[in-house]
Amino acid sequence: MNNVILIGMPGSGKSTLGVLLAKALGYSFIDTDLVISRMANKPLQQILDEDGLDAFLALEEEAGSALECDHTVVATGGSMVLGKTAMEHLRSLGRVVYIDVPFDEIKRRVTNITTRGIAFRKNETLEAVYDYRKPLYEKYADSTVPVTAGNIEETVQKLLEKLIFDS
């Protein structure tokens, strides 16, 4: 296993889990949202507000398609699965793991949908985004880690077990 790529909804914990998983594996960590922010020289929400959704998605596709890493845990943005080229490239880099959090928990966690830098169309609800993306997460995932009740350390342990046993 060379790299681990985490996919899932905004609020699923990809970034937090990614840092802890990287520490447990002795890997580096990359958050593609931060890569996109650096590329545009502004925060995600500002990209969406000033440049629009299509420009944001194009930047995300570029970031995912150009990523090169070794022994790294990659936390992708929630909308990365909308870019086929980026996802095919990421799959070539390592194992793609879907962090599957039920919608009710996503809804509880994501309270700042209009300021968090989440890629969605005007008048689109968080539930509509979830319903549209869930099949894409499932399509691109090599493994799925369901997240229910429990603490973050338990989820990291589930991730480690999934990576070992599904190898």
N, C-alpha and C positions, 0 to 999 in steps of 0.2 A: 504494500500500500504506500504509494508515493505521496499523494495529497488527499485531503478530505474536503469536499465541497458541501457546505450546508445550504439547503434551500428551505423555504417555507414562508408563511405569511409574515408581514410586519407584526411585531409583537410576539413572535414565536420563540424568541430568545436566541436567535442564531449568533449574534455578536457576543453575548455573554457566554453562551455555551462554547462558542468557538475559542475564546481566550482560554477558558478552563481546559478544554480538550487539548489545545495546543500545548499547554503546560504539562498535562498528563502524558502526552506523547513525546514531548521534547521537540515539538515542531515550531515553526514560525506561524504567525497569524496575519491574515490580510482581511480587511473589511472592504468589500467593493464599493460600498457607499462612500467611504472616505476617499477611495481612489477617484470616484466620480467628482466629488467635491474639489479635490486637488486639480483634476483636469479642467474644471470650469472656473476654478478659483473663487467659488462661492458655495454656501450651504445648499443642500438638496432642495429645500423648500423655495429658496430664492431662484434656483434654476427653473423649477416648476412655475413659479409666479411670473418670472421675467421672460423666460424662453419658451415655456409651454411644455406640455406632456410629450409631444413627438420629439422635441429636441432632447428632453431628458432621457427618453427611451433609446434614442440614437447614441447618446453618451454612454448609457449603461451597456448597450450592445457592443460598443467599441471597447469599453473597459473589460468586459467579460471575454471578448474574442481575442484581446491582446495579452491577457494575463499569462505570465510565465512564472512558475514557482516550483520549488522542490521541497518536499517534507514540510508542507504548509497546510494549515487549516484555513479555508476560505469561507467567510460568511458573505453570502450574496445578498443583494437587495431583494426584497420580496417580489419585485417585478422582473427580475432577471430571466425567469422562465418564459417571458413573453418574447425573448430573442432566441430564435432557433439556432442561429450561427454561434452565438455566445454559449448556449447550453451544450451544443455538440462539442465545442472546444473544451469547455470545462469538464465534460465527461471524459475527454481524452486525457485530461490531466490527473484524474484520480476517481475515487469513489464519491458518488453524489448521494448524500443522505438527506432525506426529507424529515424535517422536524414538524411532526403532525400534531397540531394543537387544535382542539375542538373550537368551533366558532364562538361559543359562549365565553370561553376563556380569552380568545383574541379580543372580543368586544370589551371584556372587562379590562384588559391590559392597554388597549389602544384608545385613549381618551382624547388624544390631540391629533385627530385625523387630518385637520386642515393646516396644521403647522409642523407636522413631523417629517414632511418630505416623502409622503406616500404617493406613488404614481397611480392616479385614478382619474377618470373622466368627470367632468362637471355633472353634478346631480347623481353620480354613481354612489351607491351605499357601500359600506364596508362589507356587508353580507353579499352583495352582488360581486364584489371583487373576490371574496373568498370562494363563492360558488364557481366563478369563472376559472380561477387559478388552481383550485384543488386538483382537477384532473391533469393539469400540466405538471404540478409537483409530482404526482403519482407516476406520470409518464417518464419523467427524466430521472427519477430516483432509482439508485441501485439498491438502496435499503430505506426503510422507514422506521423512525423511532416515534412511537406514540407518546405524547406527553399528557399525563393526567395529573392527579394530585401528587404532591411530593416536592421535595426541595431540589434545588439546582444540582447539588452533588449527586443525587440519585439519577437525575437525567444524564449527567456526564457519565456515570457508571453504565447506564443503559446504552449510551452511545459507544463506549469502549467495548462492551460485550457484543454489540451488534457488529462492530468493525472486526472483531476477532473471529466471531462465529460465522459471519457471512463471507469471510475471505476465501 
